[in-house]
C-alpha cells in the first residue's frame, strides 16, 4: 500500500508565501506523476499543478507565475511553492500521485489534504 501525507498549510496574509510538502511512503518503485489539486470551500476540486517525469511542469492559469511544483525523488517528496498568495487561493490542497509499485502495478493515490487560508 501507498500513503501520501501533505503538510505545510496554514494561515497567511495576502501577498505571502507557503510551501506545501507531500511525502509518499510504502510499496513504491517509482512515482510517475505528481499533481496538486485544491478544493475551495463550496466549490469543485481543481488541478493546480502537474509534474510528469521527464516533462515540464504544467499549471492552472490562475496560479501560473506564482506557484511552482517540484519533487525530490530521493526523499519521495513533492512540493508546491506558493508565492504572492491571494484570498482566492484559500482551499484544501491535496496531493495526488500515480505510483508504480515494486510489482509493477500502477495506482493513483491521494493525501488527506492540508488547509491553506489567505487573509486579505
C-alpha positions in Angstrom: 0.0 0.0 0.0 1.0 3.6 -0.6 0.4 6.6 1.6 0.6 10.3 0.9 0.8 12.9 3.6 0.6 16.6 3.0 1.9 19.3 5.3 2.7 23.0 5.3 -0.7 24.6 5.1 -1.8 27.4 7.4 -3.0 30.9 7.6 -1.1 33.6 5.7 -1.7 37.2 4.7 -2.3 38.1 1.1 1.0 38.5 -0.7 2.7 35.9 1.5 4.2 32.5 0.7 3.8 28.9 1.8 5.5 25.7 0.8 3.4 22.5 0.9 5.0 19.1 1.1 3.7 15.7 0.1 5.6 12.7 1.4 5.0 9.3 -0.1 5.7 6.1 1.6 5.0 2.4 1.1 5.5 0.0 -1.7 6.9 2.4 -4.2 9.1 1.6 -7.2 8.6 4.9 -8.9 6.4 7.9 -8.9 5.4 8.7 -12.5 3.1 11.7 -12.0 2.5 14.1 -9.2 -0.4 16.5 -9.1 -1.5 19.2 -6.7 -5.2 19.9 -6.5 -7.2 22.3 -4.4 -10.8 22.4 -3.3 -12.1 25.9 -2.3 -15.0 26.0 0.2 -18.2 25.1 -1.6 -16.5 24.5 -4.9 -15.3 21.7 -7.0 -11.8 20.3 -6.8 -9.4 21.7 -9.4 -6.0 20.8 -10.7 -3.3 23.3 -9.8 0.0 21.9 -10.9 1.2 18.7 -12.6 4.6 17.2 -12.9 5.1 14.1 -15.1 8.5 12.5 -15.0 10.7 13.8 -17.8 8.3 16.6 -18.9 8.0 20.3 -18.0 5.5 21.1 -15.2 2.2 22.5 -16.1 0.0 24.9 -14.1 -3.5 26.2 -14.0 -3.8 29.7 -15.4 -4.9 31.1 -12.1 -1.5 30.1 -10.4 0.9 30.4 -13.3 3.9 32.5 -12.4 3.1 32.3 -8.7 3.2 28.6 -7.9 6.0 26.1 -8.6 5.8 22.3 -8.3 8.9 20.4 -7.6 9.9 17.0 -6.4 12.8 15.2 -4.6 12.7 11.6 -5.7 15.3 10.5 -3.2 13.0 11.7 -0.4 9.8 10.6 -2.3 8.6 14.1 -1.6 6.8 16.6 -3.8 6.5 20.3 -3.1 4.2 23.2 -4.0 5.9 26.5 -3.6 3.2 29.2 -3.4 4.1 32.9 -3.7 2.0 36.1 -4.0 -0.9 34.3 -2.4 -4.4 35.8 -2.9 -7.6 35.3 -0.8 -9.0 33.3 -3.7 -6.2 30.7 -3.2 -7.9 29.7 0.0 -8.7 26.0 -0.2 -7.8 22.5 0.9 -4.8 21.5 -1.1 -4.4 17.8 -1.9 -1.6 15.8 -3.4 -2.2 13.1 -5.9 0.4 10.6 -7.2 0.4 7.9 -9.9 2.7 5.3 -8.3 4.3 2.2 -9.8 4.9 -0.5 -7.2 7.7 -3.0 -7.0 5.3 -5.5 -8.6 4.9 -3.0 -11.5 1.3 -2.2 -10.6 0.1 1.4 -11.3 -2.2 3.1 -8.9 -3.5 6.6 -8.2 -3.2 7.7 -4.6 -4.4 10.8 -2.6 -3.3 12.5 0.5 -5.7 13.8 3.2 -5.2 17.4 2.3 -3.9 20.5 4.0 -5.8 23.7 4.6 -4.5 27.0 3.2 -6.2 30.1 4.2 -5.2 33.5 2.8 -6.5 36.6 4.6 -7.0 39.9 2.8 
